[in-house]
Amino acid sequence: MYQPHQLGKWGEGKAEEYLKNKGYKILEKNFKQKWGEIDLIAFKKDVLVFVEVKTIEKLGPEEPFFPEDELNERKAYQLRKMIQLYFDFKKISPETACQIDIIAIEKQGQGEKEFDLRHYENAFEDNF
């Protein structure tokens, strides 16, 4: 069983590997400011993609909780604010096409390869 921080890092690593295999170019990991953090920033097909990774460790098949359950309008607002900061910090034009994706990972069992991954592209309305 992982500690929460270790589990998050493990999940981000799996998400990064998944995105690379799908043709995304990873630009940055763990962009942090005092308001929060963006887990992964990637680029694919002229779109800047901001990725929120949520990982949980399932203790049993009957557990009714999913990683997506942690995402709400408050988190969406925080992500949008972080994206605005990123655009300002990197001097990126606000006309740049971007989206927010979510990768939800459920680690199951003790093995490194036992997990389910779901990718939600453009998960939040991109009204910044």
Order of alpha helices (4+ residues) and beta strands (2+ residues): alpha-beta-beta-beta-alpha-beta-beta
